[in-house]
């Protein structure tokens, strides 16, 4: 007795879209809860947009911060000031 358990493409696509939306919603809630927190980041490189630097937290979240190019390669403490979904904006703070 062979049964065909194949899910039609349109059903699979709809399920995938709902799953992605749920994951993004949960991530956005968690990221909003992080705003105002001060965390250490490693400044990696110049960001693709604007005159910002791209840094990363110890949990691999991307943080865009203003600053000079010679900060690349340094660890810094930053305050998380905004989020656009998966990316944070931040501002360097004194240790």
PDB file of N, CA, C and O in Angstrom:
ATOM      1  N   UNK A   1       0.834  -1.164   0.000  1.00  0.00           N
ATOM      2  CA  UNK A   1       0.000   0.000   0.000  1.00  0.00           C
ATOM      3  C   UNK A   1       0.891   1.243   0.000  1.00  0.00           C
ATOM      4  O   UNK A   1       1.331   1.704   1.053  1.00  0.00           O
ATOM      5  N   UNK A   2       1.147   1.771  -1.180  1.00  0.00           N
ATOM      6  CA  UNK A   2       1.946   2.986  -1.322  1.00  0.00           C
ATOM      7  C   UNK A   2       1.047   4.207  -1.246  1.00  0.00           C
ATOM      8  O   UNK A   2       0.066   4.333  -1.979  1.00  0.00           O
ATOM      9  N   UNK A   3       1.416   5.112  -0.327  1.00  0.00           N
ATOM     10  CA  UNK A   3       0.672   6.363  -0.218  1.00  0.00           C
ATOM     11  C   UNK A   3       1.577   7.495  -0.654  1.00  0.00           C
ATOM     12  O   UNK A   3       2.777   7.496  -0.378  1.00  0.00           O
ATOM     13  N   UNK A   4       0.989   8.453  -1.335  1.00  0.00           N
ATOM     14  CA  UNK A   4       1.751   9.622  -1.785  1.00  0.00           C
ATOM     15  C   UNK A   4       1.616  10.722  -0.744  1.00  0.00           C
ATOM     16  O   UNK A   4       0.539  11.295  -0.577  1.00  0.00           O
ATOM     17  N   UNK A   5       2.727  11.024  -0.033  1.00  0.00           N
ATOM     18  CA  UNK A   5       2.743  12.038   1.015  1.00  0.00           C
ATOM     19  C   UNK A   5       3.287  13.369   0.511  1.00  0.00           C
ATOM     20  O   UNK A   5       3.655  14.236   1.304  1.00  0.00           O
ATOM     21  N   UNK A   6       3.334  13.525  -0.782  1.00  0.00           N
ATOM     22  CA  UNK A   6       3.857  14.748  -1.372  1.00  0.00           C
ATOM     23  C   UNK A   6       2.921  15.918  -1.080  1.00  0.00           C
ATOM     24  O   UNK A   6       1.709  15.835  -1.278  1.00  0.00           O
ATOM     25  N   UNK A   7       3.522  17.013  -0.603  1.00  0.00           N
ATOM     26  CA  UNK A   7       2.758  18.224  -0.335  1.00  0.00           C
ATOM     27  C   UNK A   7       2.827  19.091  -1.588  1.00  0.00           C
ATOM     28  O   UNK A   7       3.916  19.318  -2.117  1.00  0.00           O
ATOM     29  N   UNK A   8       1.700  19.576  -2.068  1.00  0.00           N
ATOM     30  CA  UNK A   8       1.723  20.434  -3.259  1.00  0.00           C
ATOM     31  C   UNK A   8       2.608  21.665  -3.021  1.00  0.00           C
ATOM     32  O   UNK A   8       2.689  22.178  -1.905  1.00  0.00           O
ATOM     33  N   UNK A   9       3.260  22.122  -4.080  1.00  0.00           N
ATOM     34  CA  UNK A   9       4.188  23.252  -3.972  1.00  0.00           C
ATOM     35  C   UNK A   9       3.542  24.485  -3.357  1.00  0.00           C
ATOM     36  O   UNK A   9       4.155  25.140  -2.514  1.00  0.00           O
ATOM     37  N   UNK A  10       2.320  24.816  -3.757  1.00  0.00           N
ATOM     38  CA  UNK A  10       1.686  26.026  -3.233  1.00  0.00           C
ATOM     39  C   UNK A  10       1.410  25.905  -1.729  1.00  0.00           C
ATOM     40  O   UNK A  10       1.449  26.909  -1.018  1.00  0.00           O
ATOM     41  N   UNK A  11       1.136  24.702  -1.240  1.00  0.00           N
ATOM     42  CA  UNK A  11       0.911  24.482   0.192  1.00  0.00           C
ATOM     43  C   UNK A  11       2.238  24.611   0.936  1.00  0.00           C
ATOM     44  O   UNK A  11       2.306  25.265   1.977  1.00  0.00           O
ATOM     45  N   UNK A  12       3.293  23.987   0.404  1.00  0.00           N
ATOM     46  CA  UNK A  12       4.614  24.065   1.029  1.00  0.00           C
ATOM     47  C   UNK A  12       5.106  25.506   1.060  1.00  0.00           C
ATOM     48  O   UNK A  12       5.663  25.947   2.065  1.00  0.00           O
ATOM     49  N   UNK A  13       4.906  26.240  -0.021  1.00  0.00           N
ATOM     50  CA  UNK A  13       5.329  27.641  -0.082  1.00  0.00           C
ATOM     51  C   UNK A  13       4.592  28.476   0.950  1.00  0.00           C
ATOM     52  O   UNK A  13       5.201  29.318   1.610  1.00  0.00           O
ATOM     53  N   UNK A  14       3.310  28.262   1.099  1.00  0.00           N
ATOM     54  CA  UNK A  14       2.522  28.991   2.090  1.00  0.00           C
ATOM     55  C   UNK A  14       2.990  28.689   3.510  1.00  0.00           C
ATOM     56  O   UNK A  14       3.081  29.592   4.342  1.00  0.00           O
ATOM     57  N   UNK A  15       3.284  27.432   3.786  1.00  0.00           N
ATOM     58  CA  UNK A  15       3.789  27.062   5.110  1.00  0.00           C
ATOM     59  C   UNK A  15       5.137  27.724   5.385  1.00  0.00           C
ATOM     60  O   UNK A  15       5.379  28.235   6.478  1.00  0.00           O
ATOM     61  N   UNK A  16       6.003  27.708   4.382  1.00  0.00           N
ATOM     62  CA  UNK A  16       7.322  28.317   4.531  1.00  0.00           C
ATOM     63  C   UNK A  16       7.201  29.822   4.794  1.00  0.00           C
ATOM     64  O   UNK A  16       7.893  30.357   5.660  1.00  0.00           O
ATOM     65  N   UNK A  17       6.338  30.494   4.061  1.00  0.00           N
ATOM     66  CA  UNK A  17       6.152  31.936   4.252  1.00  0.00           C
ATOM     67  C   UNK A  17       5.636  32.246   5.657  1.00  0.00           C
ATOM     68  O   UNK A  17       6.073  33.217   6.275  1.00  0.00           O
ATOM     69  N   UNK A  18       4.704  31.424   6.169  1.00  0.00           N
ATOM     70  CA  UNK A  18       4.195  31.633   7.532  1.00  0.00           C
ATOM     71  C   UNK A  18       5.286  31.384   8.567  1.00  0.00           C
ATOM     72  O   UNK A  18       5.375  32.107   9.560  1.00  0.00           O
ATOM     73  N   UNK A  19       6.106  30.380   8.347  1.00  0.00           N
ATOM     74  CA  UNK A  19       7.203  30.080   9.263  1.00  0.00           C
ATOM     75  C   UNK A  19       8.223  31.216   9.294  1.00  0.00           C
ATOM     76  O   UNK A  19       8.664  31.629  10.367  1.00  0.00           O
ATOM     77  N   UNK A  20       8.595  31.717   8.124  1.00  0.00           N
ATOM     78  CA  UNK A  20       9.549  32.832   8.048  1.00  0.00           C
ATOM     79  C   UNK A  20       8.990  34.064   8.735  1.00  0.00           C
ATOM     80  O   UNK A  20       9.714  34.748   9.459  1.00  0.00           O
ATOM     81  N   UNK A  21       7.723  34.356   8.522  1.00  0.00           N
ATOM     82  CA  UNK A  21       7.092  35.519   9.165  1.00  0.00           C
ATOM     83  C   UNK A  21       7.113  35.368  10.683  1.00  0.00           C
ATOM     84  O   UNK A  21       7.373  36.339  11.393  1.00  0.00           O
ATOM     85  N   UNK A  22       6.847  34.177  11.187  1.00  0.00           N
ATOM     86  CA  UNK A  22       6.849  33.939  12.631  1.00  0.00           C
ATOM     87  C   UNK A  22       8.255  34.101  13.209  1.00  0.00           C
ATOM     88  O   UNK A  22       8.425  34.715  14.262  1.00  0.00           O
ATOM     89  N   UNK A  23       9.255  33.555  12.529  1.00  0.00           N
ATOM     90  CA  UNK A  23      10.639  33.682  12.994  1.00  0.00           C
ATOM     91  C   UNK A  23      11.056  35.149  13.030  1.00  0.00           C
ATOM     92  O   UNK A  23      11.695  35.584  13.989  1.00  0.00           O
ATOM     93  N   UNK A  24      10.705  35.913  12.006  1.00  0.00           N
ATOM     94  CA  UNK A  24      11.033  37.343  11.975  1.00  0.00           C
ATOM     95  C   UNK A  24      10.324  38.101  13.091  1.00  0.00           C
ATOM     96  O   UNK A  24      10.908  38.999  13.698  1.00  0.00           O
ATOM     97  N   UNK A  25       9.077  37.749  13.366  1.00  0.00           N
ATOM     98  CA  UNK A  25       8.321  38.409  14.430  1.00  0.00           C
ATOM     99  C   UNK A  25       8.968  38.148  15.794  1.00  0.00           C
ATOM    100  O   UNK A  25       9.117  39.070  16.596  1.00  0.00           O
ATOM    101  N   UNK A  26       9.348  36.905  16.056  1.00  0.00           N
ATOM    102  CA  UNK A  26       9.990  36.557  17.325  1.00  0.00           C
ATOM    103  C   UNK A  26      11.337  37.254  17.446  1.00  0.00           C
ATOM    104  O   UNK A  26      11.667  37.776  18.511  1.00  0.00           O
ATOM    105  N   UNK A  27      12.123  37.271  16.365  1.00  0.00           N
ATOM    106  CA  UNK A  27      13.427  37.940  16.387  1.00  0.00           C
ATOM    107  C   UNK A  27      13.268  39.438  16.633  1.00  0.00           C
ATOM    108  O   UNK A  27      14.052  40.027  17.377  1.00  0.00           O
ATOM    109  N   UNK A  28      12.268  40.059  16.019  1.00  0.00           N
ATOM    110  CA  UNK A  28      12.037  41.492  16.217  1.00  0.00           C
ATOM    111  C   UNK A  28      11.681  41.787  17.672  1.00  0.00           C
ATOM    112  O   UNK A  28      12.155  42.774  18.234  1.00  0.00           O
ATOM    113  N   UNK A  29      10.853  40.942  18.287  1.00  0.00           N
ATOM    114  CA  UNK A  29      10.501  41.126  19.699  1.00  0.00           C
ATOM    115  C   UNK A  29      11.738  41.018  20.589  1.00  0.00           C
ATOM    116  O   UNK A  29      11.930  41.827  21.497  1.00  0.00           O
ATOM    117  N   UNK A  30      12.572  40.019  20.324  1.00  0.00           N
ATOM    118  CA  UNK A  30      13.792  39.842  21.111  1.00  0.00           C
ATOM    119  C   UNK A  30      14.746  41.018  20.910  1.00  0.00           C
ATOM    120  O   UNK A  30      15.365  41.485  21.866  1.00  0.00           O
ATOM    121  N   UNK A  31      14.867  41.496  19.678  1.00  0.00           N
ATOM    122  CA  UNK A  31      15.763  42.620  19.398  1.00  0.00           C
ATOM    123  C   UNK A  31      15.267  43.899  20.061  1.00  0.00           C
ATOM    124  O   UNK A  31      16.074  44.675  20.573  1.00  0.00           O
ATOM    125  N   UNK A  32      13.968  44.132  20.062  1.00  0.00           N
ATOM    126  CA  UNK A  32      13.429  45.319  20.732  1.00  0.00           C
ATOM    127  C   UNK A  32      13.737  45.282  22.229  1.00  0.00           C
ATOM    128  O   UNK A  32      13.961  46.327  22.841  1.00  0.00           O
ATOM    129  N   UNK A  33      13.750  44.097  22.816  1.00  0.00           N
ATOM    130  CA  UNK A  33      14.049  43.962  24.237  1.00  0.00           C
ATOM    131  C   UNK A  33      15.517  44.285  24.531  1.00  0.00           C
ATOM    132  O   UNK A  33      15.864  44.580  25.675  1.00  0.00           O
ATOM    133  N   UNK A  34      16.378  44.232  23.518  1.00  0.00           N
ATOM    134  CA  UNK A  34      17.805  44.512  23.694  1.00  0.00           C
ATOM    135  C   UNK A  34      18.126  46.006  23.650  1.00  0.00           C
ATOM    136  O   UNK A  34      19.204  46.416  24.079  1.00  0.00           O
ATOM    137  N   UNK A  35      17.209  46.820  23.139  1.00  0.00           N
ATOM    138  CA  UNK A  35      17.482  48.247  22.991  1.00  0.00           C
ATOM    139  C   UNK A  35      17.777  48.890  24.343  1.00  0.00           C
ATOM    140  O   UNK A  35      17.102  48.625  25.338  1.00  0.00           O
ATOM    141  N   UNK A  36      18.799  49.739  24.352  1.00  0.00           N
ATOM    142  CA  UNK A  36      19.228  50.398  25.568  1.00  0.00           C
ATOM    143  C   UNK A  36      20.331  49.652  26.301  1.00  0.00           C
ATOM    144  O   UNK A  36      20.982  50.209  27.185  1.00  0.00           O
ATOM    145  N   UNK A  37      20.539  48.410  25.939  1.00  0.00           N
ATOM    146  CA  UNK A  37      21.567  47.600  26.585  1.00  0.00           C
ATOM    147  C   UNK A  37      22.943  48.025  26.101  1.00  0.00           C
ATOM    148  O   UNK A  37      23.094  48.446  24.954  1.00  0.00           O
ATOM    149  N   UNK A  38      23.937  47.922  26.955  1.00  0.00           N
ATOM    150  CA  UNK A  38      25.325  48.179  26.566  1.00  0.00           C
ATOM    151  C   UNK A  38      26.011  46.831  26.417  1.00  0.00           C
ATOM    152  O   UNK A  38      25.927  45.984  27.306  1.00  0.00           O
ATOM    153  N   UNK A  39      26.689  46.634  25.295  1.00  0.00           N
ATOM    154  CA  UNK A  39      27.329  45.363  25.001  1.00  0.00           C
ATOM    155  C   UNK A  39      28.680  45.577  24.335  1.00  0.00           C
ATOM    156  O   UNK A  39      28.942  46.641  23.773  1.00  0.00           O
ATOM    157  N   UNK A  40      29.517  44.582  24.399  1.00  0.00           N
ATOM    158  CA  UNK A  40      30.814  44.656  23.733  1.00  0.00           C
ATOM    159  C   UNK A  40      30.681  44.124  22.312  1.00  0.00           C
ATOM    160  O   UNK A  40      30.007  43.123  22.072  1.00  0.00           O
ATOM    161  N   UNK A  41      31.327  44.802  21.381  1.00  0.00           N
ATOM    162  CA  UNK A  41      31.310  44.386  19.977  1.00  0.00           C
ATOM    163  C   UNK A  41      32.730  44.369  19.436  1.00  0.00           C
ATOM    164  O   UNK A  41      33.621  45.026  19.973  1.00  0.00           O
ATOM    165  N   UNK A  42      32.923  43.625  18.390  1.00  0.00           N
ATOM    166  CA  UNK A  42      34.164  43.656  17.613  1.00  0.00           C
ATOM    167  C   UNK A  42      33.864  44.421  16.333  1.00  0.00           C
ATOM    168  O   UNK A  42      32.984  44.031  15.566  1.00  0.00           O
ATOM    169  N   UNK A  43      34.585  45.499  16.102  1.00  0.00           N
ATOM    170  CA  UNK A  43      34.380  46.286  14.884  1.00  0.00           C
ATOM    171  C   UNK A  43      35.056  45.534  13.744  1.00  0.00           C
ATOM    172  O   UNK A  43      36.264  45.300  13.775  1.00  0.00           O
ATOM    173  N   UNK A  44      34.267  45.155  12.733  1.00  0.00           N
ATOM    174  CA  UNK A  44      34.757  44.290  11.656  1.00  0.00           C
ATOM    175  C   UNK A  44      35.226  45.038  10.408  1.00  0.00           C
ATOM    176  O   UNK A  44      36.299  44.762   9.871  1.00  0.00           O
ATOM    177  N   UNK A  45      34.406  45.985   9.957  1.00  0.00           N
ATOM    178  CA  UNK A  45      34.701  46.635   8.668  1.00  0.00           C
ATOM    179  C   UNK A  45      33.808  47.841   8.485  1.00  0.00           C
ATOM    180  O   UNK A  45      32.945  48.124   9.316  1.00  0.00           O
ATOM    181  N   UNK A  46      34.022  48.552   7.382  1.00  0.00           N
ATOM    182  CA  UNK A  46      33.125  49.629   6.988  1.00  0.00           C
ATOM    183  C   UNK A  46      31.797  49.016   6.567  1.00  0.00           C
ATOM    184  O   UNK A  46      31.762  47.991   5.887  1.00  0.00           O
ATOM    185  N   UNK A  47      30.724  49.645   6.972  1.00  0.00           N
ATOM    186  CA  UNK A  47      29.394  49.178   6.572  1.00  0.00           C
ATOM    187  C   UNK A  47      29.168  49.534   5.109  1.00  0.00           C
ATOM    188  O   UNK A  47      29.821  50.427   4.567  1.00  0.00           O
ATOM    189  N   UNK A  48      28.247  48.834   4.483  1.00  0.00           N
ATOM    190  CA  UNK A  48      27.944  49.095   3.076  1.00  0.00           C
ATOM    191  C   UNK A  48      27.233  50.415   2.865  1.00  0.00           C
ATOM    192  O   UNK A  48      27.313  51.009   1.790  1.00  0.00           O
ATOM    193  N   UNK A  49      26.532  50.875   3.900  1.00  0.00           N
ATOM    194  CA  UNK A  49      25.782  52.118   3.714  1.00  0.00           C
ATOM    195  C   UNK A  49      26.293  53.192   4.653  1.00  0.00           C
ATOM    196  O   UNK A  49      26.665  52.920   5.795  1.00  0.00           O
ATOM    197  N   UNK A  50      26.302  54.387   4.161  1.00  0.00           N
ATOM    198  CA  UNK A  50      26.684  55.537   4.972  1.00  0.00           C
ATOM    199  C   UNK A  50      28.135  55.506   5.410  1.00  0.00           C
ATOM    200  O   UNK A  50      28.942  54.738   4.886  1.00  0.00           O
ATOM    201  N   UNK A  51      28.446  56.330   6.354  1.00  0.00           N
ATOM    202  CA  UNK A  51      29.797  56.405   6.901  1.00  0.00           C
ATOM    203  C   UNK A  51      29.860  55.647   8.219  1.00  0.00           C
ATOM    204  O   UNK A  51      30.455  56.122   9.187  1.00  0.00           O
ATOM    205  N   UNK A  52      29.255  54.483   8.255  1.00  0.00           N
ATOM    206  CA  UNK A  52      29.186  53.702   9.481  1.00  0.00           C
ATOM    207  C   UNK A  52      30.162  52.536   9.438  1.00  0.00           C
ATOM    208  O   UNK A  52      30.658  52.152   8.379  1.00  0.00           O
ATOM    209  N   UNK A  53      30.427  51.980  10.624  1.00  0.00           N
ATOM    210  CA  UNK A  53      31.235  50.780  10.751  1.00  0.00           C
ATOM    211  C   UNK A  53      30.315  49.622  11.110  1.00  0.00           C
ATOM    212  O   UNK A  53      29.301  49.800  11.786  1.00  0.00           O
ATOM    213  N   UNK A  54      30.680  48.447  10.652  1.00  0.00           N
ATOM    214  CA  UNK A  54      29.917  47.250  10.999  1.00  0.00           C
ATOM    215  C   UNK A  54      30.652  46.510  12.101  1.00  0.00           C
ATOM    216  O   UNK A  54      31.838  46.202  11.984  1.00  0.00           O
ATOM    217  N   UNK A  55      29.923  46.232  13.175  1.00  0.00           N
ATOM    218  CA  UNK A  55      30.483  45.509  14.312  1.00  0.00           C
ATOM    219  C   UNK A  55      29.590  44.306  14.588  1.00  0.00           C
ATOM    220  O   UNK A  55      28.485  44.200  14.055  1.00  0.00           O
ATOM    221  N   UNK A  56      30.090  43.398  15.435  1.00  0.00           N
ATOM    222  CA  UNK A  56      29.318  42.207  15.754  1.00  0.00           C
ATOM    223  C   UNK A  56      29.421  41.911  17.254  1.00  0.00           C
ATOM    224  O   UNK A  56      30.489  42.022  17.855  1.00  0.00           O
ATOM    225  N   UNK A  57      28.289  41.534  17.836  1.00  0.00           N
ATOM    226  CA  UNK A  57      28.258  41.187  19.254  1.00  0.00           C
ATOM    227  C   UNK A  57      28.795  39.769  19.446  1.00  0.00           C
ATOM    228  O   UNK A  57      29.083  39.068  18.476  1.00  0.00           O
ATOM    229  N   UNK A  58      28.926  39.353  20.708  1.00  0.00           N
ATOM    230  CA  UNK A  58      29.377  37.991  20.978  1.00  0.00           C
ATOM    231  C   UNK A  58      28.313  36.952  20.631  1.00  0.00           C
ATOM    232  O   UNK A  58      28.588  35.752  20.639  1.00  0.00           O
ATOM    233  N   UNK A  59      27.092  37.415  20.324  1.00  0.00           N
ATOM    234  CA  UNK A  59      26.038  36.514  19.852  1.00  0.00           C
ATOM    235  C   UNK A  59      25.833  36.662  18.343  1.00  0.00           C
ATOM    236  O   UNK A  59      24.823  36.217  17.798  1.00  0.00           O
ATOM    237  N   UNK A  60      26.803  37.291  17.678  1.00  0.00           N
ATOM    238  CA  UNK A  60      26.857  37.437  16.210  1.00  0.00           C
ATOM    239  C   UNK A  60      25.800  38.352  15.620  1.00  0.00           C
ATOM    240  O   UNK A  60      25.496  38.261  14.431  1.00  0.00           O
ATOM    241  N   UNK A  61      25.238  39.233  16.437  1.00  0.00           N
ATOM    242  CA  UNK A  61      24.295  40.226  15.897  1.00  0.00           C
ATOM    243  C   UNK A  61      25.083  41.397  15.326  1.00  0.00           C
ATOM    244  O   UNK A  61      26.082  41.823  15.906  1.00  0.00           O
ATOM    245  N   UNK A  62      24.632  41.913  14.192  1.00  0.00           N
ATOM    246  CA  UNK A  62      25.300  43.020  13.515  1.00  0.00           C
ATOM    247  C   UNK A  62      24.852  44.339  14.138  1.00  0.00           C
ATOM    248  O   UNK A  62      23.663  44.567  14.361  1.00  0.00           O
ATOM    249  N   UNK A  63      25.840  45.211  14.418  1.00  0.00           N
ATOM    250  CA  UNK A  63      25.570  46.540  14.971  1.00  0.00           C
ATOM    251  C   UNK A  63      26.303  47.559  14.106  1.00  0.00           C
ATOM    252  O   UNK A  63      27.510  47.441  13.894  1.00  0.00           O
ATOM    253  N   UNK A  64      25.585  48.552  13.609  1.00  0.00           N
ATOM    254  CA  UNK A  64      26.190  49.628  12.828  1.00  0.00           C
ATOM    255  C   UNK A  64      26.451  50.800  13.757  1.00  0.00           C
ATOM    256  O   UNK A  64      25.553  51.260  14.463  1.00  0.00           O
ATOM    257  N   UNK A  65      27.701  51.285  13.750  1.00  0.00           N
ATOM    258  CA  UNK A  65      28.085  52.382  14.645  1.00  0.00           C
ATOM    259  C   UNK A  65      28.844  53.445  13.864  1.00  0.00           C
ATOM    260  O   UNK A  65      29.512  53.133  12.878  1.00  0.00           O
ATOM    261  N   UNK A  66      28.746  54.705  14.302  1.00  0.00           N
ATOM    262  CA  UNK A  66      29.570  55.744  13.688  1.00  0.00           C
ATOM    263  C   UNK A  66      30.977  55.661  14.279  1.00  0.00           C
ATOM    264  O   UNK A  66      31.157  55.297  15.441  1.00  0.00           O
ATOM    265  N   UNK A  67      31.955  56.001  13.469  1.00  0.00           N
ATOM    266  CA  UNK A  67      33.325  56.020  13.986  1.00  0.00           C
ATOM    267  C   UNK A  67      34.351  55.980  12.873  1.00  0.00           C
ATOM    268  O   UNK A  67      34.014  55.732  11.716  1.00  0.00           O
ATOM    269  N   UNK A  68      35.618  56.226  13.228  1.00  0.00           N
ATOM    270  CA  UNK A  68      36.685  56.236  12.231  1.00  0.00           C
ATOM    271  C   UNK A  68      37.118  54.827  11.832  1.00  0.00           C
ATOM    272  O   UNK A  68      36.935  53.860  12.572  1.00  0.00           O
ATOM    273  N   UNK A  69      37.684  54.750  10.662  1.00  0.00           N
ATOM    274  CA  UNK A  69      38.134  53.486  10.094  1.00  0.00           C
ATOM    275  C   UNK A  69      39.173  52.788  10.973  1.00  0.00           C
ATOM    276  O   UNK A  69      39.269  51.561  10.944  1.00  0.00           O
ATOM    277  N   UNK A  70      39.949  53.537  11.748  1.00  0.00           N
ATOM    278  CA  UNK A  70      40.999  52.907  12.553  1.00  0.00           C
ATOM    279  C   UNK A  70      40.434  52.128  13.754  1.00  0.00           C
ATOM    280  O   UNK A  70      41.202  51.500  14.483  1.00  0.00           O
ATOM    281  N   UNK A  71      39.125  52.156  13.973  1.00  0.00           N
ATOM    282  CA  UNK A  71      38.505  51.319  15.000  1.00  0.00           C
ATOM    283  C   UNK A  71      38.359  49.866  14.541  1.00  0.00           C
ATOM    284  O   UNK A  71      38.124  48.982  15.365  1.00  0.00           O
ATOM    285  N   UNK A  72      38.495  49.613  13.250  1.00  0.00           N
ATOM    286  CA  UNK A  72      38.342  48.248  12.725  1.00  0.00           C
ATOM    287  C   UNK A  72      39.369  47.341  13.402  1.00  0.00           C
ATOM    288  O   UNK A  72      40.556  47.658  13.461  1.00  0.00           O
ATOM    289  N   UNK A  73      38.891  46.218  13.906  1.00  0.00           N
ATOM    290  CA  UNK A  73      39.729  45.261  14.612  1.00  0.00           C
ATOM    291  C   UNK A  73      39.714  45.435  16.119  1.00  0.00           C
ATOM    292  O   UNK A  73      40.289  44.619  16.839  1.00  0.00           O
ATOM    293  N   UNK A  74      39.067  46.485  16.608  1.00  0.00           N
ATOM    294  CA  UNK A  74      39.018  46.758  18.047  1.00  0.00           C
ATOM    295  C   UNK A  74      37.722  46.254  18.667  1.00  0.00           C
ATOM    296  O   UNK A  74      36.682  46.176  18.015  1.00  0.00           O
ATOM    297  N   UNK A  75      37.819  45.919  19.934  1.00  0.00           N
ATOM    298  CA  UNK A  75      36.625  45.660  20.732  1.00  0.00           C
ATOM    299  C   UNK A  75      36.188  46.964  21.359  1.00  0.00           C
ATOM    300  O   UNK A  75      37.018  47.753  21.812  1.00  0.00           O
ATOM    301  N   UNK A  76      34.878  47.196  21.387  1.00  0.00           N
ATOM    302  CA  UNK A  76      34.330  48.430  21.940  1.00  0.00           C
ATOM    303  C   UNK A  76      33.039  48.112  22.673  1.00  0.00           C
ATOM    304  O   UNK A  76      32.373  47.115  22.397  1.00  0.00           O
ATOM    305  N   UNK A  77      32.704  48.983  23.610  1.00  0.00           N
ATOM    306  CA  UNK A  77      31.402  48.902  24.265  1.00  0.00           C
ATOM    307  C   UNK A  77      30.473  49.883  23.556  1.00  0.00           C
ATOM    308  O   UNK A  77      30.815  51.044  23.331  1.00  0.00           O
ATOM    309  N   UNK A  78      29.291  49.382  23.211  1.00  0.00           N
ATOM    310  CA  UNK A  78      28.315  50.232  22.529  1.00  0.00           C
ATOM    311  C   UNK A  78      26.953  50.100  23.198  1.00  0.00           C
ATOM    312  O   UNK A  78      26.618  49.061  23.767  1.00  0.00           O
ATOM    313  N   UNK A  79      26.182  51.171  23.118  1.00  0.00           N
ATOM    314  CA  UNK A  79      24.786  51.151  23.543  1.00  0.00           C
ATOM    315  C   UNK A  79      23.939  50.851  22.318  1.00  0.00           C
ATOM    316  O   UNK A  79      24.090  51.506  21.287  1.00  0.00           O
ATOM    317  N   UNK A  80      23.060  49.880  22.415  1.00  0.00           N
ATOM    318  CA  UNK A  80      22.171  49.544  21.305  1.00  0.00           C
ATOM    319  C   UNK A  80      21.024  50.548  21.290  1.00  0.00           C
ATOM    320  O   UNK A  80      20.249  50.639  22.242  1.00  0.00           O
ATOM    321  N   UNK A  81      20.927  51.302  20.191  1.00  0.00           N
ATOM    322  CA  UNK A  81      19.978  52.422  20.142  1.00  0.00           C
ATOM    323  C   UNK A  81      18.813  52.210  19.188  1.00  0.00           C
ATOM    324  O   UNK A  81      17.816  52.926  19.278  1.00  0.00           O
ATOM    325  N   UNK A  82      18.908  51.257  18.286  1.00  0.00           N
ATOM    326  CA  UNK A  82      17.830  51.034  17.329  1.00  0.00           C
ATOM    327  C   UNK A  82      17.970  49.682  16.668  1.00  0.00           C
ATOM    328  O   UNK A  82      19.016  49.039  16.754  1.00  0.00           O
ATOM    329  N   UNK A  83      16.914  49.256  16.010  1.00  0.00           N
ATOM    330  CA  UNK A  83      16.946  47.998  15.270  1.00  0.00           C
ATOM    331  C   UNK A  83      16.036  48.101  14.052  1.00  0.00           C
ATOM    332  O   UNK A  83      14.987  48.743  14.087  1.00  0.00           O
ATOM    333  N   UNK A  84      16.462  47.459  12.992  1.00  0.00           N
ATOM    334  CA  UNK A  84      15.649  47.445  11.775  1.00  0.00           C
ATOM    335  C   UNK A  84      15.281  46.012  11.418  1.00  0.00           C
ATOM    336  O   UNK A  84      15.167  45.665  10.243  1.00  0.00           O
ATOM    337  N   UNK A  85      15.100  45.204  12.414  1.00  0.00           N
ATOM    338  CA  UNK A  85      14.818  43.794  12.171  1.00  0.00           C
ATOM    339  C   UNK A  85      15.989  42.959  12.628  1.00  0.00           C
ATOM    340  O   UNK A  85      16.062  42.577  13.796  1.00  0.00           O
ATOM    341  N   UNK A  86      16.907  42.669  11.722  1.00  0.00           N
ATOM    342  CA  UNK A  86      18.060  41.831  12.059  1.00  0.00           C
ATOM    343  C   UNK A  86      19.300  42.635  12.426  1.00  0.00           C
ATOM    344  O   UNK A  86      20.239  42.087  13.004  1.00  0.00           O
ATOM    345  N   UNK A  87      19.319  43.910  12.104  1.00  0.00           N
ATOM    346  CA  UNK A  87      20.498  44.749  12.335  1.00  0.00           C
ATOM    347  C   UNK A  87      20.205  45.799  13.398  1.00  0.00           C
ATOM    348  O   UNK A  87      19.123  46.385  13.436  1.00  0.00           O
ATOM    349  N   UNK A  88      21.195  46.022  14.259  1.00  0.00           N
ATOM    350  CA  UNK A  88      21.078  47.049  15.283  1.00  0.00           C
ATOM    351  C   UNK A  88      21.859  48.289  14.860  1.00  0.00           C
ATOM    352  O   UNK A  88      22.784  48.214  14.052  1.00  0.00           O
ATOM    353  N   UNK A  89      21.471  49.420  15.418  1.00  0.00           N
ATOM    354  CA  UNK A  89      22.312  50.619  15.373  1.00  0.00           C
ATOM    355  C   UNK A  89      22.760  50.851  16.807  1.00  0.00           C
ATOM    356  O   UNK A  89      22.060  50.513  17.762  1.00  0.00           O
ATOM    357  N   UNK A  90      23.947  51.438  16.932  1.00  0.00           N
ATOM    358  CA  UNK A  90      24.479  51.659  18.250  1.00  0.00           C
ATOM    359  C   UNK A  90      25.367  52.881  18.293  1.00  0.00           C
ATOM    360  O   UNK A  90      25.633  53.515  17.273  1.00  0.00           O
ATOM    361  N   UNK A  91      25.824  53.203  19.501  1.00  0.00           N
ATOM    362  CA  UNK A  91      26.684  54.340  19.699  1.00  0.00           C
ATOM    363  C   UNK A  91      27.752  53.946  20.705  1.00  0.00           C
ATOM    364  O   UNK A  91      27.429  53.402  21.761  1.00  0.00           O
ATOM    365  N   UNK A  92      29.032  54.211  20.396  1.00  0.00           N
ATOM    366  CA  UNK A  92      30.114  53.865  21.329  1.00  0.00           C
ATOM    367  C   UNK A  92      29.948  54.583  22.663  1.00  0.00           C
ATOM    368  O   UNK A  92      29.541  55.744  22.711  1.00  0.00           O
ATOM    369  N   UNK A  93      30.267  53.877  23.745  1.00  0.00           N
ATOM    370  CA  UNK A  93      30.235  54.454  25.088  1.00  0.00           C
ATOM    371  C   UNK A  93      31.589  54.252  25.740  1.00  0.00           C
ATOM    372  O   UNK A  93      32.343  53.355  25.363  1.00  0.00           O
ATOM    373  N   UNK A  94      31.893  55.083  26.713  1.00  0.00           N
ATOM    374  CA  UNK A  94      33.160  54.946  27.431  1.00  0.00           C
ATOM    375  C   UNK A  94      33.117  53.693  28.305  1.00  0.00           C
ATOM    376  O   UNK A  94      32.055  53.331  28.812  1.00  0.00           O
ATOM    377  N   UNK A  95      34.252  53.032  28.484  1.00  0.00           N
ATOM    378  CA  UNK A  95      34.269  51.815  29.328  1.00  0.00           C
ATOM    379  C   UNK A  95      33.977  52.132  30.780  1.00  0.00           C
ATOM    380  O   UNK A  95      33.953  51.228  31.616  1.00  0.00           O
TER     381      UNK A  95
END
